[in-house]
Every structure is written in C-alpha cells, then in structure tokens.
Amino acid sequence: MEKTVIFDWDGTVADTESLILQSWIEVGLKHGLGNLRDLCYSCIGTTNLATRKIFCDQFGGDFPYDEYNKEMLITFNNMLKKDGIPLKKGLLEMLKFLKENNCNIAVASSTKIQILEEEAQMAGIRDYFRVIAGGDMVQKSKPEPDIFLKAAEMLQVKAEECYVLEDSLNGMRAAHRAGMKPIMVPDLIPPNDEMLNISLKIFPSLIEVREYFCEIWCTESDLK
C-alpha cells in the first residue's frame, strides 16, 4: 500500500491563520464592525465564497464583503512581503521525512490554487508536493469532502489510504467524510468532543506527527 499524506495549508503548513485573523480584526475595528475574532473562527477552513456567506448572514445581504476582504488581503500580503511565508514548527523536517519514505505528499486547501502555488514557491517548498488542490477546483467547500477527494483523484490513490493533517474543525470534518485518516494538529481552535471522536490522532505539533509516522511505518517494516 502506498503511503499518502495530504496537508491542509493555512494553519497546518503555513503559520498564517493568526495573520489572517489579525488582518480581519484590524479591518473590522477600522470600519466599526466590532471584534471579528469569533466570526473569523467560524470561517476557518472554508473557501472565500463560504466566508462571504457567513459574513453576509451576520451583517446583512448588502454587506460589502468583497471590499473589506480586499482590504484585509492587502494588510495580510504586506505582512508576507515583509517577513515571508511563516511555516509551522517541524514542517521542513516532516516534509524531508516523508520524501525519504517515498510518500505521496499533497496539499488540499480551501485557498485558491493560484495563491497556494505562489505561496509554496515563495516558501521554497513547492517541490515536495506531488499535487496541490485548491478550493476553486471543487464545487463544495469544507466541511464537505470534495477537496480531499479531488487530491486523492489527482494522486490516483484510494481515499481510505490517505492520512490528512488538519488544524481546523471544518477540515477535520471534511477529511472524515472523505473516508480518510484525519490527524488534527490544532492551531487557533482547540479540539472539541467531536474532534476527539472523528480524529485518528491529535498531536500538538508536526514534530509529534513525524514521530508517529516513524513509529508505525518502522513497525510495519519489521513485520514484513
């Protein structure tokens, strides 16, 4: 059986969730929308289209979401231009370990494919990923399983053979619904009872995930 690991992007590969949150909070306070922290938490793991709906449900159908989102992205991109793409602790060691173990490595994210490709190149890690699947390549956003099933299709592997690394509640739900093996590495939002029930494992960082894969794959090799 092939080894396959699919990564979410924001909050799992790139340590960007907090920057996006900070950017939205700045926009919200500037325009008198109040602190958008809790609202943004409900959007983590979803596409821009799904986020727009969440904001319009909160502020009304005539809410100028696209205008505010554009302003948020300017603030966010200025942070990236200044400091580069921040990567999660243990990521590079994890990617090197997976490559050494002949794993299929992929990204499946609600972020648009063009942005994912650009950020992966900017961070110098694009060559690790056999495929990258973006949110604009599927019809339904997380928590629906479409994006993970798309990645599996692109890799030509069975869903049940795929491990998924996720930080968000919606992402974990999507991986579970896809019939994959969801591993949660929490970022901004701690795991709740639902996550405890649907996750294969929950680890504090990618360092422990790498140790877990090393343990189970070494054991499998010993049994052969």
N, C-alpha and C positions, 0 to 999 in steps of 0.2 A: 504493500500500500504506500502511495506517495505521501510525503509529508507536505502539508499545505498550511500556511499561516496567513490570515488576512487581517490587516491593520485598519482600524479607523484612522483618521488623520488628526483633526483638531482635538487636542487633549490626550491623544494616545501616541502619535508620532511627534507632532509639533506641539510645543507647550504654548499654545496660542489662545486657548479658551479664556484665560484670565485677561488677555489683552483685548479680545473682542468684547468681553463683559465690561472692562474699564472704558472702552471706547463708547459703548452704548450708554453707560451711566453718564459720561460727560455730555453726550448729545441730549439725553433726557433732562438733565439738570439745566442745561443751557436753554432749552425750549419749554421749561415749566411742566414737563411730563412726570416729574417726581423721580424717585429712585427706581430704575428699571431692573434691578437685580433679580427679583423673583420672577418677573415676566421673562427675562432672558434665560433663566434656568429652565423654564418650560420649553424653550426653543432649542436647547442644546441637542444636537444630533439630527436636527431636521433640515430640510432644504430651505432656500431663501423664500420659495413660494409658500411653504408651510409656515414659515416665520411671519410672513406678511399677513397671513390669515389670523394668526394668533394676536398680532398687534392690532389688526382691524377689529377683531372681536372685542378687544379691550377698549379701544379708543373710538370705535365707530367706523362705518364703511367709507367715510370720506377722509380718513386719516391719511396724510401724505407719506406713507411708509417709504416709498422709493426715494423721496427727497432726503429723509432722515437716514436711510440706510446708506445712501451715497456719502453723506457727511460722516457717518460712522466709519465707512471704509477708508476715507481719506485719513482720518485720525489713526486707524489701525495700520494702514500701509506706511504712514510716516514713521510709526514705531518700528516696523520691519526694516525700512530703509536705514534707519539709524543704527539698529542693533542686530540686524539679520534675523533669520528664522531660528527661534529658540527650540531646541529639541528636548524631548523628555529624558529624564535621567535613565541611563542604562540602554538607550536606544541603539547607539552605534555598536556596542558590544553585542546586543541582541541580534542585529542585522548580520554582523560578521559570523556569529554562531550559526544562524540559520543557513547562511550561504555555505559555510563549511560542511553543514549536514545535508546539503543538496535539497533544500526545501524550496517549494514554490512559495514565493513571497509576493503578496499583492496588497493594494490599498482599495478599500471600498468606503467612500465617504459621501456625505450629502453635499459637500462643496463641489462647485462646478469643476469639470475636468480640466479646463484651461488653467484655472487657479492652482489646482493640485500639481499639474505638470510644472508650472512656473516655480512654485514653492519647493518642489522636490529638487529641481535643478539648482535653485538658489541655495538650498541647504547642502548640496553636494551628495545626495543620497539616491538620486533617480535610478542609477544602475542596479541598485539592489532589488528593485521591484520588477517582476516579470510583467505584471499588468497593473494599471490604475483605472479604477471605475469611479466616475463622478456622478453626482446626484442628477445632473441634467441628461444622463444616459438612460434613465428609467422613468416610468410614469408615476410611481408612488414613492413617497419619502419614508424613511424610518419613522415609526416603528414597523412599517411593512417590510417584508424580507427582500424586496426586489433588488436592491443594490448588492446585497451579498450573493444572491443567486446569479446576478449578472457577472460578478467577479469569478464565480465558480465556472460559469459557462465560458468565459474568456480563457480561463486556465485549463478548461476541459477536464475538470475533476468533479467527483461526486460531492454534493453538499455535506453529507454526513462525515466525510473525511477531513473537513476543514475546521481548523481552530480559528476563532475570531477574537481579537484583542480589542476591547472597547472600554471607554470611560463613562459613557452616558447611559441613562436609563432607556432612552428610545433605541439606542444602538444595540443594547443587550437584548431588548425585546425583538428587534429585527433579526438578530443572529439566531435567537432561539426559535423564532417562527420559520427561519430558513432550514431548520433541522441541523444546524451546525453545532460546534462545541464552543459556547461563549465563555470567555475568560474576562473578568472585569478587573481593570486597573483604574480605580476611581481617581478623578481629578477634582473638579469643583463640588460635585454632588456625591455624598457618601451612599453606599449601598443600602437599600431598604429590604424589607422582608421578601418582596417579590424578586429582587436580585439574588438573594440568598437561595431562593427556590429554583431559579432558572439557570444559574451560572454553574459551569463545571468547576470553576475555582475563582476565588477573589484574592488578588495579591496587591500589596501596597505600591509596588513599582515593577518596571520591566526587569529589574535585576532578579527578583524572585521568580518571574515568569521564565527567564532563561534557565535558572537553576531547576525549575520544574521540568522543562522540556529535556534538559540534560539527564535528569534522573529517569524519566520514563523511557526515553529513547535508548539510553545505555542499558536499562533493564531489558528492553525488547531485544537488543543485540545479544545480550548474554543468554537469552532464552533460545536463540536460533541455533 
